[in-house]
């Protein structure tokens, strides 16, 4: 029997801003629930909704006028009872990554903390299909989870003053990619030749919230060829 998910805790932030909060846990299950609830809000509030912003465990809705919370609760429970099925998930976006030592700046640190050889670290990093939990910090920076538990490594105690765009890092239970040159404290294990943020593209951001991502390994030569092709476009 399908489990009935209780309606999230509701708090009015302002006269026209509502925050809906589930349990404060970062997990695939909670993330999928938040995405489902976000779709539900868009359907229920429709023209009254200006924008909804989903995070790890909350959805914040900006509305034009007051919302009947009791009606939303009733519709949410009805949807649960009817075993509502959300939107179908698409195939993961495949992201090339070069783990060459030139790009894997924190390779030895990660090996020391995890007690794993780098080949095993690469395999664990590529074996997972990640969800885009959040986009922030920098334009187009994706917070991807969940990282394999064997790869949980604390972030650097002293962040670097400069991390180059495309650098792929791990920190805690997440992995991410720097879209721009910037300071940063993630453990860098490789680099992608893809451009994550380009204001001149029709879709400036490579990633979308709620999307899925998987990495695959390329050689340094392939990295340079893809990068050259991207730069010439």
N, C-alpha and C positions, 0 to 999 in steps of 0.2 A: 504493500500500500504506500502511495506517495506521501512523504512527510509534509505536513503543513508548516510552512515557514511563517512565523509570527511577523506582524507588521512592524517595521523598524521604529525605533524611538524618534519622535518628531519634535523639532524645536524651531520656533520662529526666530530667525536672526534679525529680521527687520519686518516692516509691514508687508513687504512683497518678496521676502526671501525665506525659504524653508529649508531646513537641513534634516535629512532622514539618515539615521545612523543604525547600522547593524553592529554585531560584536566587533570590538576593536582587535581584529586578528588579521594578519597578512597570510592569506592562503588562496590556493586555486578555487576552493569551494566558495569562500567568501567573495572572491573577485567575481566569479560567475553569477553569484546571487545579486551582487551590486549591479552588474550589467543587465541582468534580467529586470531588476526593479527600475533601472533607468529607462529601459524600453517601455515598461509598464506606465511610467509617468508620462512619457512622450505621447503614448496612446491615450491615456485618460485625460490629461490636461490640454492636449492638442493646441488650439489657438490661444489658450490662456497662458501657455508656457513661452517665455522669452528665451530661456536657455536652461539646460541642466548640466551640471558638472559632476562627473563620477570620480571618486577617489578609491583608495584601498577598501574602505568599509563604509563610506558615506556617499550620498547623492544630495547635492545642493540644487534647489530649483528656484529660479527667478521668474516670478509670475506677474501678470498685469493687474490681477485683483485677487481678493481673498479666495482661499481654497477650502472646500468642504472635506476636512480630514476624515470624518466618519464615513463619508461616501467612498473615499479612497480605500479605507480599511476594509469595507464591505466588498469592494470590487477585487481587492488583492486576495482576500480569502476565497472568493468565488473562483478566481482564476486558479488558485492552488488546488481547490477541490476538483476542478475540471481538468487537472493535469496539463495545464497550459505548457506548450512547448515553444521555447524562444526561437529566435532566428538561427538558421543553420550556420555552423561555423565554416569558414573558408579554409583552404589549404594554407599551411604556414608560409610566411614570406621567407624565402631562402636567402641568407646573408653570407657572402664569402668572407672568410677571415684567414689572415696569414699569421701563423704562430711563430714566425721566424724570430730568432733571438734579438734581432735588431729592433723588433716591434714589441716583444714580450719583456718590457722593462722590469717587471716584478716576478719574472719566472722563478728565480731562485728563492725569493721570499715565499711565494706560494708553495713551492716544493717543500721548503722547510716546515711551514705551518701544517700542511696537509700530510706530510710524510709520504707523498706520492711522487713517482717519476712524472716528468712533464708529458709523456705520451699518454699516461692514464688521465692526467688532468685535462688534456685536450679532448680525449674520448668522452669523459663525463660532461664536459662543457657542450659538446656537439650532440650528445645523445638526447638531450632534453628538448621538448617543444615549449617555448616560453610564451607567456601572455604579456602584453603591453599593459602593465598595471597603471602606469602614470606617465605623462609627458611633462617635463618641467626642468627646473634648475637652469637649463639653457634651451633656446628654441629648438625643439625636435629631439631633446635628450630622452630616450626611452628607458624607463625602469622596467626591467624584464625579470619575471619570476615564474616558478621558484627554481633557484639554483640547486643542484644536487647537494645534499647535506655534507658530503665529503669535501666540498669545495668552499665551505663557509670559512672565510678569512677576514679578519678585521680590516677596516680601511687603514690607510697610512696614518701614523700618529702626527706626521708633519706633511701636509699636502704639498704636491709639486706646484711650483709657480707657473708652469706651463705644461699642458698635455695637448698633444697634437690632435687635430680633428680626425675622426675615424678610429681612434684608439678604443679598444674593447677592454673593459675592466670588470672586476668582480669585487663585491664588498658585502659582507653579511650574507643574506639569503638571496641576493639579486645580482644580476649582471646588467651592464649598460654600455652605451656607446657615446663617445663625445662627438657631438655634431660640429663643434667649432673648436678652434684653439682656445684653451682656457686653463685656469688653475684647476686642480683636482686631486682628490685623495683616494681614488679607487685603485686597486691592484691591477696594473695593466698587463694583460696576457697575450695581446695580439692586436691586429689592426684590420679594418675593412677598407677596401678602396671605394666603396659606395659613398656618395654624398648624401647626408641625412637631411640637410636643410638647404634649400635654394629658393630664395624669394622670387626668382625669375621663372620657376616652374609653375605650371598650372596648379599642381598640388605641391606646395612648398615643402611639406613634411613627408618623409619617407614612411613613417609609422603612423598608425591610427590607434587610438585608445581602444583596448579590447581585442586588438588583432593578435595573431600568433606568429611567432618567429622561431626559426631554427638556423643554426650556424653550420657551415660546411667548410672544410679546410682547402686552401689553395696555396700554391707555391709562391715564393717571392717574385718569380718571373711573371706568373699569372697576375699577381697583385699589380705589378708595374704596368702590364699591358691593359688591364681594366682601368687603372687610374688614368693612363694616357688617353684612352678612348673617352672616358668621362670628361676630361679636361678639354678635348677637342669638340665636344658637342655644344 
